[in-house]
Structure formats: C-alpha cells, structure tokens
Amino acid sequence: MRLHDTLTRSLVELPPAPGPIRMYVCGSTVYQRIHVGNSRPFVLGMWLRNWLRSTGYDVALVHNITDVDDKVYVEAARQGISSRELSDRATAWFFEDTDDLGVGRPDVEPRATETIPEIVAFIQALLDKGLAYVANGDVYFSVVGFPQYGQLSGAKLEEMITQEESELKHDQRDFALWKSQKTHEDAAWGSPWGPGRPGWHIECSAMAEKFLGEEFEIHGGGNDLRFPHHENELAQSRSLGHGFARIWMHNGMLELDEAKMSKSLGNVVTLRNVLDVWGREALLVFHLSGFWSKPVDFDDEVMAQAAARAEGLRDVFRNAHQPAPEGSWGRFAAALDDDFNTPAALAVMHEWRDHELLRRALGIFGLESLSAEDEAPADAVELARRRQEARAARDFEEADRLRGELEAKGWEVRDEAGGYRLVRLR
C-alpha cells in the first residue's frame, strides 16, 4: 500500500504486513460541540486502521484530545464556568458525537492534561540541548537550531513571524513550549519554570511519542494543521534526533456554502447537527465520496446526494443476490491500496449485487447497517401472506388491493423466485 506524504510530496510505500503501523491523528480542541469538519480526520483514521488490519497489518491508532487551550479559557469565562468544567463537558460531547458516527474508537485517546509530566520532560530535554530558552516564565523553541524548519509546510517567512507575536522571543519565528499562567487563566500546572500550561505543539509531540515511540509510520490531521502545528511538532521532535512521523497525511478541508446550508442545517454546522439532520450513514457515504487529501464541498445538495447513494447501497440487499465476477474484490482492494482512494472503491461497490462482498466492504467503513434486513411487523407479514394466497388463486384484484394496504402501512412487497420480500418504503 502507498500513501501520499506531505513532507516529501510523493507517494510512499508502507512496509509489508504485518508492519507494525503506528498512527497518530491530531484530534479536536474541546470547548464546544465539534464542527462537522472535525469528523473527517477522525473517520479517515478509523477507516485506514480497519483496512490495514483487514489486510494483515498490526495497527495502533492514537487520536488525541486537546483539553487545554486559549479557546477553552475564553469560552469558559464567557459562560461563567471553570475551564476544567467546560473541557470535561466538551470532551463528553466529543465522545458522544463521534460514538454516533458508528465507526468505533481509536486504540488510545490521550488528553493533553493527562500528559503533563511527559511534556515537561520533553521541554527540559530541548532546554538541555540548547534548543529552547526560558523567558519570564515562558519557554520558547529556538527555530534557528532546526535549519529544516518550513520544509513540511512550505511556509513563507512572513507566515512564520506572525505566530504568537511576543517581545520575549529571540526570533519572531520561535514558538511557545510552555506558557506561564496569565491572570485570566483559572487552571495551571506546575513546572520548573513556574505554574502554567503547555503550548499546543509540544502536547502532540509528547503524546505521540509516549504511546507510539520516537519514530512511527503515519501522522494525520487536517490540512489547516500543516503550519504552524505540524511544522512545529516536526521541528521540536527531530531536533532531538527523533525520527517522528515517516508519512504525513493531511486531509482536505470541508468547504461550506452557507447559502446552500440554510434549509436544513442553518449556520451552525456541528457534527451533532449533521448527524441529527442527515444521519450517520449519509455522512459516512459523503466522506467516502471525496478523495481524502482534497477539499470537498459540503452543503445540503451534496448531503442529499450522499443519502441517495446510501439508499442505493441499502437497496442491493432488498433484491436477489448476484455473485460478482471473479477479481471484483481485487479491484476494490487495489483502489484502497493506491493512496486510499475511497471514491474509486465506492464506485466498485456500486457495481456489486453480491451481498457477501458488499457487506464485507461496508464493514470496513462502519456501514454494515446498510446490509441489515428490514423486519416487518406482524400485520404487514399477514397482509403479504394473504396477498400470496390471492396471487396463487389468480385473484389479482385482491392481490393488488392487499399491495395497496401494505404500501399504506409503509411496506413494499417485491416478488422474487420462490416467494417475496417485504421492503420498508423510504
């Protein structure tokens, strides 16, 4: 299998199975219900893990939770509650909403606040090597000590100097590893440099290396994280001689057309809102339809198309099984092995009328529910039985009347060899 790597701008082959393959995906900052866009890296990581495991790989997936950040303090103050209360509440929302995607959970989901000792040790190691400096209780990484800075993102100098502007910095490209407690911050953690909290970037280096080691195979996250977040992770880890991530997978962003969203979702496009309006199956098929590294449009129209595609897959199981031609699974596998091309894999799936193969493929993407048979209530089953008797007696007028009754109850009867099938009308 090969995947596109942002760092080398090339397709990189994974080691042969069983690997291991260790994956780290940057998660959400928890201070409100997460945006639907945050579901893309979460789903992508879960799907990739599922596919790799199904092909014989030993895979570990870590997906972090950023539960300390400027946004947490600001929103908590606005609501008049403590920052810890807000982060705990929003973390619970995160688990609730991502659980409802129905794709399972990562192997490890660490919180930044649970990794403070490892973060402090990491910062101290950078200080010991002269790669960081203390300034009035803050600690900054010295970018000049890492000549490859900017290689991952291709960021220009003017972009580098605008991150975290501060008179305390030796170089305006430098970034914070530790931030001293400010008067408006109601929570802080102890450190050799005084009470404070970790910078955003050091959190992920510490959590990734704690659970996956100093070098691992895949680092994922949204394309908006290339700079400064992932550039800074790479700099602080590799400056210590750690290999860190071998492949950087940056998924494209969701591009929202607010004018087209007004009918169903309004202006607040949270994951919770999308799940409540469209359901998880339509959202997952939407994610399948877009190539992972490219931006994708998101609006009512594309969600309606995704819902229709999901219904088309469901409809396969309402009709008779037809064995797929030899080599069909190989075509599906080839699409996923070639830079995890889910749109191409989905196109193959739409060709199938083979229940076994389609159910197997849907399972990789958390869509097994599309293969579930509708269980008709007893009164509908009785009407269908009487209709069959009427047909056998060639009383087609009565059979048509009973079909009409079934449809009024929300069920369609489909005749097939050896009997019939009851299908819920949608």
Stockholm file with secondary structure:
# STOCKHOLM 1.0

chainA/1-426         MRLHDTLTRSLVELPPAPGPIRMYVCGSTVYQRIHVGNSRPFVLGMWLRNWLRSTGYDVALVHNITDVDDKVYVEAARQGISSRELSDRATAWFFEDTDDLGVGRPDVEPRATETIPEIVAFIQALLDKGLAYVANGDVYFSVVGFPQYGQLSGAKLEEMITQEESELKHDQRDFALWKSQKTHEDAAWGSPWGPGRPGWHIECSAMAEKFLGEEFEIHGGGNDLRFPHHENELAQSRSLGHGFARIWMHNGMLELDEAKMSKSLGNVVTLRNVLDVWGREALLVFHLSGFWSKPVDFDDEVMAQAAARAEGLRDVFRNAHQPAPEGSWGRFAAALDDDFNTPAALAVMHEWRDHELLRRALGIFGLESLSAEDEAPADAVELARRRQEARAARDFEEADRLRGELEAKGWEVRDEAGGYRLVRLR
#=GR chainA/1-426 SS CEEEETTTTEEEECCCTTCCEEEEECCCBCSSSCBGGGHHHHHHHHHHHHHHHHTTCCEEEEECBBCCSHHHHHHHHHHTSCHHHHHHHHHHHHHHHHHTTTSCCCSBCCBGGGCHHHHHHHHHHHHHTTSEEEETTEEEECGGGCTTTTTTTCCCHHHHTTTTCCTTCSSTTCEEEEEECCTTCCCCBCCTTCSEEECHHHHHHHHHHHHHCSEEEEEEEEGGGIIIIIHHHHHHHHTTTCCEEEEEEEECCEEECHHHHTTTTTTCCBHHHHHHHHCHHHHHHHHHHSCTTSCEEESHHHHHHHHHHHHHHHHHTTSCCBCCCTTHHHHHHHHHHBTCCHHHHHHHHHHCBCHHHHHHHHHHTTCGGGGCCCCCCHHHHHHHHHHHHHHHTTCHHHHHHHHHHHHHTTEEEEEETTEEEEEECC
#=GC SS_cons         CEEEETTTTEEEECCCTTCCEEEEECCCBCSSSCBGGGHHHHHHHHHHHHHHHHTTCCEEEEECBBCCSHHHHHHHHHHTSCHHHHHHHHHHHHHHHHHTTTSCCCSBCCBGGGCHHHHHHHHHHHHHTTSEEEETTEEEECGGGCTTTTTTTCCCHHHHTTTTCCTTCSSTTCEEEEEECCTTCCCCBCCTTCSEEECHHHHHHHHHHHHHCSEEEEEEEEGGGIIIIIHHHHHHHHTTTCCEEEEEEEECCEEECHHHHTTTTTTCCBHHHHHHHHCHHHHHHHHHHSCTTSCEEESHHHHHHHHHHHHHHHHHTTSCCBCCCTTHHHHHHHHHHBTCCHHHHHHHHHHCBCHHHHHHHHHHTTCGGGGCCCCCCHHHHHHHHHHHHHHHTTCHHHHHHHHHHHHHTTEEEEEETTEEEEEECC
//
